[in-house]
Amino acid sequence: MRLTQQRCRFSDGNLGVDRPALFIAQFAGDEPPYDNLDNICRWAHELGFGGIQLPADRRFISIADAAKSRGWCDDHVLAPMRQNGIAPTHIAAHLIGQLMAVNPAHYGLLDFCGPATLAGRPNMQWRWAQREMMRVVDASANMDLKTVFAFPGNFCFPYVYPWPPRNETMVQAAFRELARRWLPVLRYAEERGIKIAFEVHPQEDVFDGPTWERFLEAVGNNPAAGIAYDPSHFILQGIDPLEFLNTYYSRVFGAHWKDAEMKLHGPRQGVYGGLLPFALRAGRFRSLGDGELDIKSMENMLALHGLSLWRVLEWECVVKDKETGAREGAQIIQAAIDEKPLPKFPVPDVPTTQSFEKFAASGGSRKVFEHCLGIRIPDADAAELGLT
């Protein structure tokens, strides 16, 4: 039986939290039913979802228009969602937040996160991102949403392994600058009654408990700063997802239900994955129910700490295709909500050929690679590798 607690610490919206929700970023496409809000809501409802987490993607929402007008939100976002039996859960501004801080090693690789007109102009990109995050806050307020999901960005992650030895002063300077960029957004969000839930995620400067604590201290414990809890990223780091939740629950303002597995390959490969693609790594994202996540215990932990959150399924899997992952995930989450036994689904013999990272593919030019690697790629190599 699920543990209960009388006092609700935080709720990111009571309407519909008895139904699963879906983060649609990895599903967005140019073909039906993934090409516009009406189609994808109808499809999600048929699968059993009651909510959708909206990426800041013009196919589904114009942040500029949503920030200006509650009426526009009602006519162009909320009405088509209601007509299909779907509620909005949050706006997900991961890619906007990513541009708030970009290490020079990643210049060019992350240009897809912002306007094409700002490509290759990092100082203008982060200032655009800061303004855009404030518009996302306005859009959320106009839709009566309580929480925005975002990446915090990174200056330090390329130095996560302590060789060459890290200089602590450099790390301190990085977190001070990260806080300096985010504080205007956090203060604005606080004024508007909105929380910013940062996804604690490798490649971001906030990727585990100590880095979260450092960031929170740097922003002066601003009450708008919180965590978007995604247990899959803790499984791949060797962090206990339940203990993380038990430790930081007071700042958990949202969650993704996403699974993962870590199967070390004896003498060949560990947590760094040997620079192999996800399908060949020891640590892999999996469809919900196929990995190591203890879903029942996570439900109990959330209830114990009085967290009433949308259960937002995020599909990232190297084995099952996205349609299968969404359909099965909806059934698993609904069973967890209803406190019923969780269904177990078969795993295909042939892994999917779909890439969950396809939406983020970019930066495939010779110029970008030469910058990232600090080398000049010889003409013969460039021709053989198909680089232009």
SULFEN-V254640 format. One record per residue. N is the residue number from 1. PSI is psi in radians with two decimals (none if undefined). Layout:
# SULFEN-V254640
N&PSI / N&PSI
This chain:
# SULFEN-V254640
1&2.47 / 2&2.41 / 3&2.56 / 4&2.80 / 5&2.39 / 6&-0.79 / 7&2.23 / 8&2.04 / 9&-0.80 / 10&2.38 / 11&2.30 / 12&0.39 / 13&2.07 / 14&-0.49 / 15&1.98 / 16&0.05 / 17&-0.04 / 18&0.17 / 19&2.63 / 20&2.75 / 21&2.90 / 22&2.28 / 23&2.10 / 24&0.13 / 25&-0.77 / 26&-0.08 / 27&-0.33 / 28&2.43 / 29&-3.05 / 30&-0.07 / 31&2.55 / 32&2.56 / 33&0.35 / 34&0.19 / 35&-0.29 / 36&2.97 / 37&-0.75 / 38&-0.82 / 39&-0.78 / 40&-0.52 / 41&-0.73 / 42&-0.76 / 43&-0.79 / 44&-0.70 / 45&-0.71 / 46&-0.49 / 47&-0.19 / 48&0.12 / 49&2.55 / 50&-0.14 / 51&2.79 / 52&2.33 / 53&2.14 / 54&2.09 / 55&2.74 / 56&1.25 / 57&2.17 / 58&-0.29 / 59&-0.38 / 60&-0.54 / 61&2.39 / 62&1.92 / 63&-0.68 / 64&-0.81 / 65&-0.70 / 66&-0.57 / 67&-0.47 / 68&-0.54 / 69&2.12 / 70&-0.62 / 71&-0.70 / 72&-0.74 / 73&-0.76 / 74&-0.74 / 75&-0.69 / 76&-0.27 / 77&-1.01 / 78&-0.70 / 79&-0.90 / 80&-0.51 / 81&-0.80 / 82&-0.72 / 83&-0.41 / 84&0.23 / 85&0.51 / 86&2.45 / 87&2.57 / 88&2.43 / 89&-0.84 / 90&2.86 / 91&2.27 / 92&1.94 / 93&0.71 / 94&-0.84 / 95&-0.58 / 96&-0.84 / 97&-0.57 / 98&-0.65 / 99&-0.08 / 100&-0.45 / 101&2.11 / 102&2.11 / 103&2.48 / 104&-0.45 / 105&-0.37 / 106&0.08 / 107&2.31 / 108&-0.68 / 109&-0.41 / 110&0.19 / 111&-0.48 / 112&-0.28 / 113&-0.27 / 114&-2.99 / 115&2.49 / 116&-0.49 / 117&-0.29 / 118&0.09 / 119&2.31 / 120&0.21 / 121&1.29 / 122&-0.65 / 123&-0.62 / 124&-0.55 / 125&-0.81 / 126&-0.56 / 127&-0.66 / 128&-0.79 / 129&-0.69 / 130&-0.80 / 131&-0.70 / 132&-0.64 / 133&-0.66 / 134&-0.62 / 135&-0.61 / 136&-0.69 / 137&-0.81 / 138&-0.76 / 139&-0.73 / 140&-0.76 / 141&-0.69 / 142&-0.33 / 143&0.12 / 144&0.57 / 145&2.69 / 146&-0.32 / 147&2.46 / 148&2.31 / 149&2.50 / 150&2.71 / 151&2.58 / 152&-0.31 / 153&3.04 / 154&2.41 / 155&-0.59 / 156&-0.31 / 157&-0.56 / 158&-0.27 / 159&0.37 / 160&-0.61 / 161&2.32 / 162&0.77 / 163&2.20 / 164&2.74 / 165&2.30 / 166&2.52 / 167&2.08 / 168&-0.58 / 169&-0.64 / 170&-0.73 / 171&-0.76 / 172&-0.75 / 173&-0.69 / 174&-0.79 / 175&-0.52 / 176&-0.72 / 177&-0.68 / 178&-0.79 / 179&-0.70 / 180&-0.64 / 181&-0.60 / 182&-0.46 / 183&-0.73 / 184&-0.63 / 185&-0.79 / 186&-0.72 / 187&-0.68 / 188&-0.74 / 189&-0.73 / 190&-0.76 / 191&-0.60 / 192&0.05 / 193&0.50 / 194&2.48 / 195&2.54 / 196&1.99 / 197&1.88 / 198&2.25 / 199&2.10 / 200&1.86 / 201&2.23 / 202&2.51 / 203&-0.33 / 204&2.80 / 205&-0.32 / 206&1.69 / 207&-0.11 / 208&-2.97 / 209&-0.94 / 210&-0.66 / 211&-0.60 / 212&-0.78 / 213&-0.70 / 214&-0.75 / 215&-0.78 / 216&-0.71 / 217&-0.70 / 218&-0.54 / 219&0.28 / 220&0.57 / 221&0.61 / 222&2.27 / 223&-0.27 / 224&-0.20 / 225&2.17 / 226&-2.93 / 227&2.36 / 228&1.84 / 229&2.05 / 230&1.77 / 231&-0.39 / 232&-0.62 / 233&-0.38 / 234&-0.65 / 235&-0.74 / 236&-0.23 / 237&-0.09 / 238&0.32 / 239&2.41 / 240&1.97 / 241&-0.63 / 242&-0.69 / 243&-0.60 / 244&-0.82 / 245&-0.71 / 246&-0.50 / 247&-0.69 / 248&0.33 / 249&-0.54 / 250&-0.28 / 251&0.20 / 252&1.96 / 253&0.02 / 254&2.93 / 255&2.59 / 256&2.31 / 257&1.73 / 258&2.45 / 259&2.83 / 260&2.92 / 261&2.62 / 262&1.84 / 263&1.68 / 264&2.43 / 265&0.99 / 266&-2.17 / 267&-0.08 / 268&-0.60 / 269&2.50 / 270&-2.54 / 271&-0.34 / 272&-0.24 / 273&0.13 / 274&0.40 / 275&0.46 / 276&2.77 / 277&2.81 / 278&-0.68 / 279&-0.41 / 280&0.07 / 281&2.74 / 282&-0.68 / 283&2.11 / 284&2.51 / 285&2.48 / 286&2.78 / 287&2.62 / 288&2.28 / 289&-0.23 / 290&-0.08 / 291&-2.60 / 292&0.03 / 293&2.26 / 294&1.57 / 295&-0.76 / 296&-0.77 / 297&-0.61 / 298&-0.74 / 299&-0.79 / 300&-0.68 / 301&-0.73 / 302&-0.75 / 303&-0.70 / 304&-0.68 / 305&0.21 / 306&0.62 / 307&1.99 / 308&1.66 / 309&2.60 / 310&2.38 / 311&1.64 / 312&1.96 / 313&2.27 / 314&2.15 / 315&2.07 / 316&1.93 / 317&2.48 / 318&-0.02 / 319&-0.87 / 320&2.61 / 321&2.89 / 322&-0.62 / 323&-0.75 / 324&-0.76 / 325&-0.69 / 326&-0.81 / 327&-0.85 / 328&-0.68 / 329&-0.69 / 330&-0.72 / 331&-0.66 / 332&-0.80 / 333&-0.72 / 334&-0.68 / 335&-0.69 / 336&-0.74 / 337&-0.74 / 338&0.04 / 339&0.78 / 340&2.86 / 341&2.43 / 342&2.29 / 343&2.60 / 344&2.27 / 345&2.63 / 346&2.68 / 347&2.27 / 348&2.65 / 349&-0.58 / 350&2.06 / 351&2.75 / 352&2.66 / 353&-0.04 / 354&2.50 / 355&2.14 / 356&-0.21 / 357&0.11 / 358&-0.65 / 359&-0.38 / 360&0.11 / 361&2.19 / 362&3.13 / 363&0.60 / 364&0.52 / 365&2.75 / 366&-0.72 / 367&-0.78 / 368&-0.79 / 369&-0.68 / 370&-0.68 / 371&-0.83 / 372&-0.64 / 373&-0.26 / 374&0.57 / 375&2.97 / 376&2.12 / 377&2.11 / 378&2.63 / 379&-0.72 / 380&-0.74 / 381&-0.72 / 382&-0.72 / 383&-0.74 / 384&-0.61 / 385&-0.07 / 386&0.54 / 387&2.50 / 388&none
